[in-house]
Amino acid sequence: MDIYPIEKALAIAEELGLDLVEISPDAKPPVVKAMDYKKFLFEQKKREKARKAKASKVINKEIRFGPNTDDHDYEFKKNHAIRFLKDGAKVKAYVFFKGRSIVFKDQGEILLLRLAQDLEEYGKVEQLPKLEGKRMTMFISPKKQK
């Protein structure tokens, strides 16, 4: 690593057929590097694209219950939730209260807690049942597969 005046550095870069890129302008003297800038940008974009491809995409699936959902429907929806969790998707289970069925909010909470208990080996509860307006929601995220 050599230190040259800026004019000489520019002449060296031209001689090599490269661009002179300022790395750290605030340093005294400013730090510059001779490189193929287009190639640098291309490789930077390539690295960014590879990083984005490796990032896991979170998929959310919803399962809707009523406050008085019977056992057969519950089992059917529970099996869907198991499949979603095995596929690596987050599950948002919610009980929708229509009209005056809001008086059964304790039944809705019991239903969601039962679901959480049944799905314990497939995922963990991210958010316990919480009432928001006419919906009681609960989030379950999948357990890491080995």
C-alpha positions in Angstrom: 0.0 0.0 0.0 1.6 3.2 -1.2 0.8 6.8 -0.6 0.8 9.0 -3.8 -0.4 12.5 -4.5 -3.8 12.5 -6.1 -2.5 13.5 -9.5 0.0 10.5 -9.6 -2.7 8.1 -8.3 -5.0 9.3 -11.2 -2.2 8.8 -13.7 -1.5 5.3 -12.4 -5.2 4.4 -12.6 -5.4 5.7 -16.2 -2.3 3.7 -17.1 -3.9 0.5 -15.7 -7.2 1.3 -17.4 -9.1 1.4 -14.1 -11.2 4.0 -12.3 -10.0 5.9 -9.3 -12.6 5.5 -6.5 -12.6 7.6 -3.4 -13.0 5.2 -0.4 -12.7 7.6 2.5 -13.0 11.3 1.6 -12.8 12.5 5.2 -9.4 11.0 5.9 -6.3 13.2 5.7 -5.1 12.5 3.0 -8.2 11.1 1.3 -8.1 7.4 0.6 -8.6 6.3 -3.0 -8.4 2.9 -4.8 -7.8 2.0 -8.4 -10.6 -0.5 -9.5 -13.0 -1.4 -12.2 -16.0 0.5 -10.8 -18.6 -1.1 -13.1 -17.4 -4.6 -12.2 -17.5 -3.6 -8.5 -21.1 -2.4 -8.8 -22.1 -5.6 -10.7 -20.6 -7.8 -8.0 -22.2 -5.8 -5.3 -25.6 -6.2 -6.9 -24.9 -9.9 -7.3 -24.0 -10.3 -3.6 -27.2 -8.4 -2.6 -29.3 -10.6 -4.8 -27.8 -13.7 -3.2 -28.4 -12.3 0.3 -32.0 -11.7 -0.5 -32.5 -15.2 -2.0 -31.1 -16.7 1.3 -33.5 -14.6 3.4 -36.4 -16.7 4.6 -39.8 -15.5 3.5 -42.4 -15.6 6.2 -45.8 -17.0 5.1 -48.8 -16.3 7.1 -51.9 -18.6 7.1 -55.2 -17.8 8.8 -57.7 -20.1 10.4 -61.1 -18.8 11.3 -63.3 -20.2 14.0 -66.7 -19.2 15.4 -67.3 -19.1 19.1 -69.4 -22.3 18.9 -67.3 -24.3 16.5 -68.2 -28.0 16.9 -65.6 -30.8 17.4 -65.6 -32.1 13.8 -64.9 -28.6 12.3 -62.3 -27.9 15.0 -60.4 -31.2 14.2 -60.6 -30.3 10.5 -59.1 -26.9 11.0 -56.6 -28.1 13.5 -55.3 -30.6 10.9 -54.9 -27.7 8.4 -53.0 -25.7 11.1 -50.7 -28.7 11.6 -50.0 -28.9 7.9 -49.3 -25.2 7.7 -46.8 -25.4 10.6 -45.1 -28.4 9.1 -44.6 -26.4 5.9 -43.0 -23.6 7.9 -45.8 -21.0 7.8 -47.0 -18.9 10.7 -50.6 -19.5 11.7 -53.0 -16.8 12.8 -56.0 -18.4 14.4 -58.9 -16.2 15.2 -62.4 -16.4 16.5 -64.8 -14.1 14.8 -67.7 -12.9 16.9 -70.8 -11.9 14.9 -73.6 -9.8 16.3 -74.3 -10.7 19.9 -72.0 -13.7 20.0 -69.5 -11.4 21.7 -71.0 -12.6 25.0 -69.2 -16.0 24.3 -65.8 -14.4 24.4 -64.7 -16.9 27.1 -65.7 -19.8 24.8 -63.6 -18.3 22.1 -60.6 -18.0 24.4 -61.0 -21.6 25.6 -61.1 -22.7 21.9 -57.9 -20.9 21.0 -56.1 -22.1 24.1 -57.2 -25.7 23.3 -55.8 -25.2 19.8 -52.5 -23.9 21.2 -52.3 -27.0 23.5 -53.0 -29.3 20.6 -50.4 -27.7 18.3 -47.7 -27.6 21.1 -45.4 -30.2 19.4 -45.6 -28.4 16.0 -45.3 -24.8 16.9 -45.0 -22.3 19.8 -47.5 -19.6 20.7 -46.2 -16.2 19.7 -49.1 -14.2 21.0 -51.7 -15.5 23.4 -55.4 -14.9 22.6 -56.2 -11.2 22.5 -59.5 -9.5 21.8 -59.4 -6.8 19.1 -62.8 -5.5 18.2 -64.9 -8.5 17.2 -61.9 -10.8 16.7 -59.9 -12.7 19.2 -56.6 -13.5 17.6 -53.6 -15.8 18.5 -50.4 -16.3 16.6 -48.5 -19.6 16.4 -45.0 -19.9 14.8 -43.5 -23.2 13.6 -40.8 -24.9 15.6 -37.4 -25.2 13.8 -37.1 -28.5 12.0 -33.9 -30.5 12.4 
